[in-house]
Amino acid sequence: MALLPALLLLLLALAALALALAAVLLGLPSYDIPPGVNQPAKLRLVLAVLLATAALGRILEKTGLCSQITFGRYVRQGRKLGVDPKLFIQDLQFNEVPVRVYQPKATSDGRRRGIIFFHGGGWVFGSLDTYEKVCRYISRESESVVVSVQYRLAPEHKYPAAYEDCLNATIHFMKNIEHYGVDAANVIVCGDSAGGNLAAAVSQTLAGGSDLPKLRAQILIYPGLQALDFNLPSYHQNRGVPLLFRERAAFFALQYLNGHALHMQEVLEGSHIPPDMRLKYRKWVSPDNIPEKFKVRGVKPLRPTDFIAEVFEKVKRLCEPNLCPLLVEDAVVQQLPESFILTCEYDVLRDDGLLYKKRLEDNGVRVTWYHLEDGFHGVISLYDYCGFSFPAGKRGLDSVVNFLKSL
């Protein structure tokens, strides 16, 4: 027992060293962990690991051994899990897209619900293995068939590669649903972060279609839904809160769009959107549509800088609904299925979820909203991380399971 304090001090010292190294090598913004965040000490350790990984990745890239992104993907893979006694798990291909199918072994009185899951990771990171625990949990606890989709990643595969993979895998599943014991009237798309973006885009594409069964619901877990305005209140309140900094949100969007982030600063400042287009979308993307109670924590929104036409030409596809679902027309929104949206208070993407919630409700779509007052971006994936747990992540996952059971 006497070794525990010394071990803790050593871990904290290593964490501080890793953070300092990462800040120097990467030029990252100073991080901020507000008092209300769930498990702040544990979050600091997780952040230290991630930033140290990024710093080491930069060193490896400079030496020519491997790219920083490749190293980051390798570290994030995690260890392989053993056999799950309650699930039958198999790796397949749906329309040439790798998927992993989770099916409960217990007998069922009827056909099960089917969940198509798109993982997060900024369209750059994430894999079937990274989200293995999350998908197993959802399948076991909701007694559902879960299909986890391994879409192509940026920057090697630019937009719309990830969207197309998710759409094609979903269509394949819905056309062959009888092979998996799933009720065709009870299929749900689900995703977190970038996966929430992809789930929203797929749901919009399938809305109103006549050749496939209608989706029963969409589940969007702290989704990123727009790249029009990186100066919404949540972007300022939580700009330095892990696990997603404001700058990294723009970085990931541009990596997905163009395979690079050369115009990140202009996008952050808002000079990538023409004034007339900004005015057009203000009815949907505006701090005015966010409840006042979410603006009490030090909001100092910046005015967009002067429009730069050359930048717009490079990034104008950011305004396509398949990349930014919040910008879709009302006629599509009105046909969307029942929705579940999870947001976290300490997340730069919080307001994306709040704005989409309002749009859905304004157009008559039933919305179940779950807000983690102590949550931060990525907390769902950390519900059981390397031997210690984040209770907020478990609560968030259980809220998803409870919604599924209510369908």
C-alpha positions in Angstrom: 0.0 0.0 0.0 2.9 2.4 0.7 3.9 2.1 -2.9 0.7 3.6 -4.2 1.4 7.3 -3.4 4.8 7.0 -4.9 3.4 5.3 -8.0 0.8 7.9 -8.3 3.4 10.7 -8.1 5.5 9.0 -10.7 2.5 8.7 -13.0 1.6 12.4 -12.5 5.3 13.4 -13.2 5.4 11.3 -16.4 2.0 12.9 -17.4 3.3 16.4 -16.8 6.5 15.6 -18.8 4.5 14.1 -21.6 2.2 17.2 -21.7 5.1 19.5 -21.8 6.9 17.6 -24.5 3.7 17.5 -26.6 3.1 21.2 -26.2 6.6 22.0 -27.3 6.7 19.6 -30.3 3.2 20.1 -31.5 2.4 23.7 -30.5 -0.9 22.5 -29.0 -3.1 25.0 -27.1 -3.0 24.8 -23.3 -5.5 22.3 -22.1 -8.2 23.1 -19.6 -10.0 20.6 -17.4 -12.9 22.5 -15.6 -13.9 21.5 -12.1 -17.2 20.0 -13.3 -15.6 17.4 -15.6 -16.1 13.8 -14.7 -13.0 12.1 -13.1 -10.5 15.0 -13.8 -7.4 13.2 -12.5 -8.1 10.2 -14.7 -8.8 12.4 -17.7 -5.4 14.1 -17.2 -3.7 10.7 -17.4 -5.6 9.8 -20.5 -4.7 13.1 -22.1 -1.0 12.6 -21.1 -1.0 9.3 -22.9 -2.6 10.7 -26.1 -0.4 13.8 -26.2 2.7 11.8 -25.6 1.6 9.5 -28.4 1.2 12.5 -30.7 4.6 13.9 -29.7 6.3 10.6 -30.3 4.5 10.2 -33.5 5.8 13.6 -34.7 9.4 12.5 -33.8 8.9 9.3 -35.8 7.5 11.2 -38.7 10.5 13.6 -38.7 12.9 10.7 -38.7 11.0 9.1 -41.6 10.1 5.9 -39.8 6.3 6.4 -40.1 3.7 9.1 -40.2 2.3 10.6 -37.0 -1.2 9.5 -38.0 -0.1 5.9 -38.7 1.6 5.7 -35.3 -1.5 7.2 -33.6 -3.7 4.6 -35.2 -1.4 1.8 -34.0 -1.4 3.0 -30.4 -5.2 3.5 -30.4 -5.9 0.0 -31.5 -5.9 -1.4 -28.0 -5.6 -5.0 -27.1 -7.6 -7.8 -28.7 -10.5 -9.0 -26.6 -11.3 -12.6 -25.9 -14.4 -14.6 -26.8 -17.6 -13.1 -25.5 -19.8 -15.9 -24.0 -23.0 -14.0 -24.8 -22.2 -12.9 -28.4 -21.5 -14.5 -31.7 -19.0 -12.2 -33.5 -17.9 -12.4 -37.1 -16.0 -10.2 -39.6 -17.7 -9.8 -43.0 -17.8 -7.6 -46.0 -20.8 -5.6 -46.9 -20.5 -4.2 -50.5 -16.7 -4.6 -50.1 -16.8 -2.6 -46.8 -15.3 -4.4 -43.8 -17.8 -4.9 -41.0 -18.0 -6.7 -37.7 -21.4 -8.3 -36.8 -22.4 -8.9 -33.2 -25.3 -11.2 -32.6 -26.7 -12.3 -29.1 -26.5 -16.0 -28.6 -29.6 -16.1 -26.4 -32.8 -17.2 -28.2 -35.3 -14.5 -29.0 -39.0 -14.7 -29.2 -39.0 -12.7 -32.5 -36.7 -10.8 -34.8 -34.2 -8.5 -33.1 -33.5 -4.8 -33.7 -30.5 -4.1 -35.9 -28.0 -1.3 -35.2 -25.5 -0.1 -37.7 -22.7 1.6 -35.8 -20.2 4.1 -37.2 -17.2 4.8 -35.0 -15.7 8.2 -34.1 -12.1 9.4 -34.5 -12.4 12.5 -36.6 -12.6 10.5 -39.8 -8.9 9.9 -39.3 -8.7 7.5 -36.4 -10.8 4.6 -35.1 -11.4 1.0 -36.2 -13.5 -2.1 -35.5 -11.0 -3.0 -32.7 -11.0 0.4 -31.1 -14.8 0.3 -30.6 -15.0 -3.4 -29.8 -16.0 -2.8 -26.1 -18.6 -0.3 -27.0 -20.3 -2.4 -29.6 -20.2 -5.5 -27.4 -21.8 -3.6 -24.6 -24.6 -2.2 -26.8 -25.3 -5.6 -28.4 -25.4 -7.4 -25.0 -27.3 -4.9 -23.0 -29.9 -4.1 -25.7 -30.1 -7.6 -27.0 -29.6 -6.3 -30.5 -27.7 -7.2 -33.6 -24.9 -4.6 -34.1 -23.0 -4.1 -37.3 -19.8 -2.0 -36.8 -18.6 -0.5 -40.0 -14.9 0.0 -40.9 -15.1 2.9 -43.4 -12.1 4.3 -45.2 -10.1 6.9 -43.2 -8.7 10.3 -44.1 -6.4 11.7 -45.2 -5.7 8.7 -47.5 -9.4 8.6 -48.5 -11.0 12.0 -48.7 -14.7 12.9 -48.6 -17.0 11.4 -49.6 -15.3 8.0 -49.1 -16.3 7.5 -45.4 -19.9 8.6 -46.1 -20.1 6.3 -49.2 -18.8 3.3 -47.3 -21.3 3.8 -44.4 -24.2 4.3 -46.9 -23.3 1.2 -48.9 -22.8 -1.0 -45.9 -26.2 0.2 -44.5 -28.0 -0.5 -47.8 -26.4 -4.0 -48.0 -27.5 -4.8 -44.5 -31.1 -3.6 -45.1 -31.3 -5.6 -48.4 -30.0 -8.8 -46.7 -31.6 -8.3 -43.3 -33.3 -11.8 -43.1 -29.8 -13.4 -42.8 -29.3 -11.8 -39.4 -32.7 -12.3 -37.7 -33.4 -8.6 -37.7 -36.8 -6.9 -38.0 -36.8 -4.8 -41.2 -38.9 -2.2 -39.4 -36.5 -1.8 -36.5 -33.1 -0.8 -38.0 -31.2 2.1 -36.3 -28.1 4.0 -37.4 -25.8 5.1 -34.6 -22.5 6.8 -34.3 -20.4 9.0 -32.0 -18.5 12.1 -33.0 -17.5 11.7 -36.7 -19.6 8.6 -36.6 -22.5 10.7 -35.5 -21.9 12.9 -38.5 -21.9 9.9 -40.8 -25.1 8.4 -39.1 -26.9 11.7 -39.6 -25.8 11.9 -43.3 -26.8 8.3 -44.0 -30.2 8.9 -42.3 -30.8 12.0 -44.4 -29.9 10.1 -47.6 -32.3 7.3 -46.8 -35.1 9.6 -45.7 -38.0 9.5 -48.2 -36.6 6.6 -50.2 -39.2 4.0 -51.3 -37.1 1.0 -52.2 -35.9 0.2 -48.7 -37.6 0.0 -45.3 -37.5 3.3 -43.4 -35.0 3.6 -40.6 -36.6 3.2 -37.2 -34.3 5.8 -35.5 -31.0 7.6 -35.5 -28.7 7.8 -32.5 -26.2 10.7 -32.6 -23.6 10.7 -29.8 -21.9 14.1 -29.5 -22.0 14.5 -33.3 -20.1 17.0 -35.4 -22.7 18.4 -37.8 -21.3 21.6 -39.3 -18.1 23.3 -40.3 -19.6 26.7 -41.0 -19.0 28.3 -37.6 -16.2 27.3 -35.2 -17.1 30.3 -32.9 -20.3 29.0 -31.4 -20.4 29.3 -27.6 -19.3 25.7 -26.9 -16.2 26.2 -29.1 -15.1 29.0 -26.9 -16.1 27.6 -23.6 -14.4 24.3 -24.2 -11.7 25.2 -26.7 -9.0 23.7 -24.5 -11.0 20.8 -22.9 -9.8 17.3 -23.9 -10.3 15.1 -25.7 -11.2 17.4 -28.6 -9.7 20.9 -28.8 -11.3 23.6 -31.0 -8.3 23.6 -33.4 -8.4 19.8 -33.7 -12.1 19.9 -34.7 -11.3 22.1 -37.7 -8.1 20.0 -38.4 -10.1 16.8 -38.6 -12.8 18.3 -40.8 -10.2 19.6 -43.3 -8.3 16.3 -43.3 -11.6 14.6 -44.2 -12.4 17.2 -46.9 -9.1 17.8 -48.6 -6.6 15.3 -47.1 -4.7 18.3 -45.5 -5.4 21.2 -43.1 -3.7 24.0 -45.0 -6.5 26.5 -44.4 -7.3 25.6 -40.7 -6.7 29.1 -39.4 -9.0 30.8 -41.9 -11.7 28.2 -41.2 -11.4 28.8 -37.5 -11.7 32.5 -38.1 -14.7 32.1 -40.3 -13.3 33.7 -43.4 -14.1 30.6 -45.5 -17.8 31.4 -45.8 -19.2 34.1 -48.1 -21.4 36.7 -46.3 -24.5 35.8 -48.3 -24.1 32.1 -47.5 -23.5 32.8 -43.8 -26.7 34.9 -43.8 -28.6 32.1 -45.5 -27.6 29.5 -42.9 -28.0 31.8 -39.9 -31.5 30.5 -39.4 -29.9 27.1 -38.5 -26.4 27.9 -37.3 -26.5 30.7 -34.8 -25.9 31.2 -31.1 -29.4 32.7 -31.0 -30.8 29.1 -31.4 -28.9 27.9 -28.3 -30.7 28.1 -24.9 -29.3 30.9 -22.7 -28.4 28.5 -19.9 -25.6 27.1 -22.1 -24.0 30.6 -22.5 -23.3 31.4 -18.9 -19.7 30.0 -18.9 -17.6 32.8 -20.4 -18.7 33.2 -24.0 -16.7 35.7 -26.0 -17.7 34.9 -29.6 -15.5 36.4 -32.3 -16.7 38.2 -35.3 -15.8 36.4 -38.6 -12.9 37.9 -40.4 -13.1 39.2 -43.9 -14.2 36.7 -46.5 -11.4 35.1 -48.5 -12.7 33.8 -51.9 -9.6 31.7 -52.6 -10.1 29.8 -49.3 -13.8 29.2 -50.1 -12.9 27.7 -53.4 -10.7 25.2 -51.6 -13.2 24.2 -48.9 -16.7 25.0 -50.4 -17.7 21.4 -50.1 -17.9 21.9 -46.4 -21.4 23.2 -47.0 -22.6 20.0 -48.6 -25.2 18.2 -46.3 -23.5 14.9 -46.7 -20.5 16.4 -44.9 -22.4 18.9 -42.7 -25.8 17.5 -42.1 -27.0 20.5 -40.1 -27.2 22.4 -43.5 -29.8 20.1 -45.1 -33.1 21.5 -46.2 -36.2 21.3 -44.0 -38.0 19.0 -46.5 -35.4 16.3 -45.7 -35.5 17.0 -42.0 -39.2 16.5 -41.9 -38.8 12.9 -43.1 -36.2 11.8 -40.6 -36.9 9.1 -38.1 -37.2 9.4 -34.4 -33.9 10.6 -33.0 -31.7 10.3 -29.9 -29.0 13.0 -29.4 -26.4 12.8 -26.6 -24.4 16.0 -25.8 -21.7 16.7 -23.2 -21.4 20.0 -21.4 -17.6 20.2 -21.8 -17.4 19.5 -25.5 -16.7 21.8 -28.4 -19.4 19.9 -30.4 -22.1 20.4 -27.8 -23.8 23.2 -29.7 -23.8 21.2 -33.0 -26.0 18.7 -31.1 -28.2 21.4 -29.6 -28.8 23.1 -32.9 -29.7 19.9 -34.6 -32.1 19.0 -31.8 -33.9 22.3 -32.3 -34.1 21.7 -36.1 -35.5 18.3 -35.7 -38.1 19.4 -33.1 -39.0 22.4 -35.2 -39.8 20.1 -38.1 -41.9 17.7 -36.0 -39.3 14.9 -35.5 -39.5 13.3 -32.1 -36.2 13.7 -30.2 -34.9 12.1 -27.0 -32.1 14.3 -25.6 -29.6 13.1 -23.0 -27.1 15.7 -21.7 -24.1 14.7 -19.6 -23.5 17.7 -17.3 -20.1 16.3 -16.4 -19.3 14.8 -19.7 -16.5 15.6 -22.2 -15.9 14.6 -25.8 -15.1 11.0 -26.2 -16.3 9.9 -22.8 -18.4 7.0 -24.1 -15.3 5.3 -25.4 -13.7 5.6 -22.0 -16.5 4.0 -20.0 -14.0 1.2 -19.3 -10.5 2.3 -20.2 -7.3 0.5 -19.4 -8.5 -0.8 -16.0 -10.4 2.3 -14.8 -13.8 3.6 -15.6 -15.4 7.0 -16.3 -18.9 6.8 -14.7 -20.2 9.5 -17.2 -19.3 7.3 -20.1 -21.2 4.4 -18.5 -24.2 6.6 -17.9 -24.1 7.8 -21.5 -23.9 4.3 -22.9 -26.8 3.2 -20.7 -28.9 6.1 -21.9 -28.3 4.8 -25.5 -29.3 1.2 -24.4 -32.4 2.5 -22.6 -33.5 4.4 -25.7 -33.0 1.3 -27.8 -35.1 -0.7 -25.5 -37.9 1.8 -25.7 -38.3 1.5 -29.5 
